[in-house]
């Protein structure tokens, strides 16, 4: 009788230890998300270039931009390393150059090249653009791998909600905000690629920044935007 009780106590003790060990093992095992998504928040910085410009037009100083937004990731295969991304964001871009623009309410703007003899000149465009990136995305990620290679290619659609020019010298300080010649709708191909946190990005505007009514003497101003830089992605 005593032996049976002893064996029963041993059985209960071993069962309790096994149960506790199983619980600890479950706590130590990471939960794998089979429906994970990647790269849904982005912040980017760029160096801005201008092409398709008038013959006397020149950039000077640093022209830079910053972008940020959210992209919804839609995986399209079982491994979830291929996806379509559709997002919404905002971009702030500046362009330092020598094209002076004066706006007059109710009329077309005047476009002139800044006289080189004028000293201490600051002359720049600034644009605030709502953006909609649409991307095809490929990566080497898994549900538990957070540093991986990625390649994103697609299009960016943009709408300029505010555009202003600033001119300053030793005498004048002029800001123009009502410029009817601006092409507010912008679009072009975009890409990003890299590994881990650091990724290169690029964008080329297919349409011009100014419409056909923007003339420098008899030459169309045109101007297309090129952005090159870095982009950082977060979950």
N, C-alpha and C positions, 0 to 999 in steps of 0.2 A: 504493500500500500504506500509506504514511504517512497519506494523507488518510482512508482507511478506518478506521485506528486512531483518528485524531483525532475522526471522527464517532462512533465507538463510545464513546469516553470522554465525549463531550458527551451522548449518549443515556443512558448510565449515570448521569451526574451529574444530569441533569434528572429522571430517574425517581426517584432518591434524594430530591431536593428535594421533589418532588410527594408522595412517600410521607410524608416528615416533616411537610409542611404539612397533610396530611390528618389525621395523628395529633394534631397540635396543635389543629386545628379540632374534633376529636372531644372533646378534653379541655376546650375552652372551652364546648362546647354542654351546657347543663344537661339532666340526665336527667329526663324528665317521668314522674311516677308516675300511670298511668292508673287505678289502683285506690286513690287516696288517700282518707283519711277525715279528718274534722274534729272539733275540740272534744271530745276524749275525756277530759281531766282538767279538773276545775272546782274553784274555791275561791270561796266567797261570804260576804258579810257582810250582815246585815239589822238593821233596826229592827223590833222586835216589838210588835204591838198585840193587844189582847184584845177580843172582841166577845161579844154574847149573855151578858152578865154580870149578876150581881145588882144591884139598884138602889143599894145602898150601897157597891158595889165601885169602887175607883179605882186606876188605875196612877199611880206616882210615880217620879221619877228616870228613868234610861235603861234600857230593856229591849232587849237586843241578842242577836244570835246569829251563829254562824259555821258554815259548812258546807263540806264537801270530799268528793270522791269521784272515781269513774271511770265514764264512760259509753261503752259500745260503740256505735259509729256504724255503721248499716246503710243505705247508700245504696239508693234504690229506683228511680232513673232513670239513664239513660246518662250524662247530664251530671254526675251525682253531687252536685247541689245540693239534692236533696230526700232526706230520710233518716228512719229511725226510730232513736231512741236509747233504749237500755235500760241502766241502770246500778246502781251500788251505792255508798252513801256514809254519812257520819256527820254529825249535826248536834248542836251544843251551843247551847242557848237559855236565856236568863235572863229573868225577868219580875218587875220590882219593883212591888209593889202593897201593899194594906192588908188582905189576907185571911190571918189566922193559922190554921194547921192544926196540930192536935195529934193524933198517932197513939197508939193504945193497942193493944198486941198482942192479937190475937184478937177485937177489937171494931171498930165503925165509928169513923171519925175525927170530931173535933169541929171545926167551922168557925165562926170568929168574926171580926168586924171589929175591927181594932186601934183601941184608944181614942186619939182625937186628942190627948188631954191628955198622953200619954206622949211624952217627948222623946228625941231621938237614936236613932230606931228605924230598923233595917234589916230589911226583910221581903221575901223573894223566893222564887220557884220556880226550880228549875234542872232541865232535862230533857236527857237524852242519848238520841238517837234514831237507830236504824238506818234508812236511807232507800233506797227503790228508785224512782228517777225513770224515767218512761216518756214519751217525747216524740216529737212530729212536728216535724221540723226543716227549715227552708228557709233558704238562704243564697245569696249572690252570689259564692261562692268559685270558684276554679279550682285546678288542681294547683300553680300557681306564684304564686297571689295569696293573701297571708296577712292582709291587712286587707280586710274585707268586711262587708256588712250581714248580719244574721242575725235570724230570728224562730223561737223554740222555744215550742211550746205542748204541754201534756200533763197528766199526773197525777204526784203523789208519794205513794207508799205508805210509811208509817212505822211502826216498832215501838219504843216507849219502853222501853229496857233499864234505865234508872235515872231516878228522879224523886225529888228531895228538896226540902224547904222549910227555909229558914233564918230564924230570928227572933233579933234582937239589940237590946238596949237597955242602959241603964246598969246594970241588975241581972241580966237574964236573957240566956242564950245557948243557944237550943234548935234542934236540927236533927232533922227527921223524915224518915225514908226508907221506912217501911212504910205506904203509903197505899193501901188496897185500892180506893178509889173512882176511881182513875185509869183512864181508857180507854187502855190501852197501844197499841192499834192505831189509827193516825191516817191520814187520807187527804184529799186535796183537789186541786183544779186548780192548775197552776203555769204560769208563762210567763217568758220572758226575751227581750229584744230589745236591739239596739245595733249599734255599728260598732267593729271593731277590738278593743282590749283591754277597753274599758268597756261594760258591758251592764247594763241594769236588770233586776231580777227581782222576782217576786211569787208569793205562795202564800196560799191561803185554805183553812183546815181546815173540811171539811164536817161532821165530827162533833165533839162536845164533848170538852174535856179531862178532864172529870169525868163519871161516870155518874149515874144517877138517884138513887143512894143518898147523894150529896153534897148536904146541905141546910144552908142558912144560915137558921136559925130554921125557917120552913116553906117557904122559897123555894129552888128548885133552883139550885145553883151554876153548872152548865153550863160556860160559857166556851169560845169558839172562837178559834183562833189565826190571826192575819194577819201575814205577814212581807213586808216591802218592803226592797229594798236593791240591792246591786251584785253581779255575778258575773263572774269572770274565767275564760276558757277557755284551755286549752293543748292542743297535739297529743298 
